[in-house]
């Protein structure tokens, strides 16, 4: 049933429009009200094209916003890292190495300091 969940928006949005379009063309062919039904068919076709263009533009807009937010987050992260690295003073001659020596327990699960 997952295929129905995947294709249901296409069936609902485009299927209704295509069926109205096909029905209007068929009624224009079969009834004397050709101008009315051809107008309905033309309006439905324009609505379908407009809807498709709107969906495409909307997805591009959302992707552009996502990319901009990702770039901003990466820049903020790099700025925070640079500030943190500047906040820690370098070791001076005679200072002891703050990393634990052999035999000590390293509590950093990413092993950043305890080679």
N, C-alpha and C positions, 0 to 999 in steps of 0.2 A: 504494500500500500504506500510505500514511500514515493513511488513514481507518481502517484496521484498528488501527493503533497508538493512534489517538485513542479509538476506541470499545471496544477490547479490555477495559479495566477494567469498563466498564458491562456488556458481554456476560458476562464472567466472574463478577463479583460478583452482579449482579442476574439474569442469565440462569439461573444455576444455581438460585437461590432461586425464581424464577418457574416454572421447569420442575418443580422438586420440588413446589411448591404446586399446579400444574396436574395433575401426576401423582397427587398424593394426593387431590385432588378427583375426578378421573376414577375412581380405584380405589374411592373411597367410594361413588361412583354405581353402579359395576359389580359390586362384591363384597359379600358379607354382613358384612364387617368395617368397617362405616360409622363406628362410634365411634373406632376406632383411626386410620383414615385422616383423619377430620375433626380429630382431635387433632394429627396430624402437620401437616395443612394450617394449623391455627391457630398452632401453634408456629413454623412456617416464616414465616407472615405477620408474627408478632410479631418474629421475628429480622430480617426485611427492613426493617420499620419502625424497629427499634432501630438497625440498621446505617446506614440513611439519616439518622436523627437524629444519630448519632455522627459521620458524615462531615461533615454540615452544621456541627455544633458544633465539630468539629476545624478546619475551614477558618476559621471565625470566630475561634477562639482563635489560630491562626497569624497571621491578619491583624492581630489586636489586638497580638500580640507584635511584629510587624514595625512597626506604627505607633508603638508605644512606643519601640522602638529607634531609629527614625528621628527622633522628637522629641528623644530624649536626645542623639543625634549632632549634631543641629542646635544644641542648647543648648550642648554642649561646644565646637562650632566657634565659636559666637558668643562664648563666654567666652574662648576662646583668642585670637580676633581683638581683643576688648576689651583683654586683657592685653598683646598685642603693640603695640596703639596707645598704651597708657599707658607702655610701656617705652621708646618713642622720644620723646626730648624735642623740644619745638617749636623752631623756628628763633628765635634771638634777633636783635635788631637788630645789624647788622654781620656776621652770619654769611653765608657764601656759600650759594647754592642748590646742594644736592648733585646735582640733576638735570644731566645732560650738556647742554652748550650746542649751538647749531646747528653742524652739520658733524661732530659726534661720532657714533660708532657705538653704537647702542642694542642691547644683547645680551638684552634682555627680550623674549621671543617674544610675550608678551601685551600689550606696549606699555603697561605700567602707569605708567612713569615718563618715557617719552620722547615725549611728545605729538607 
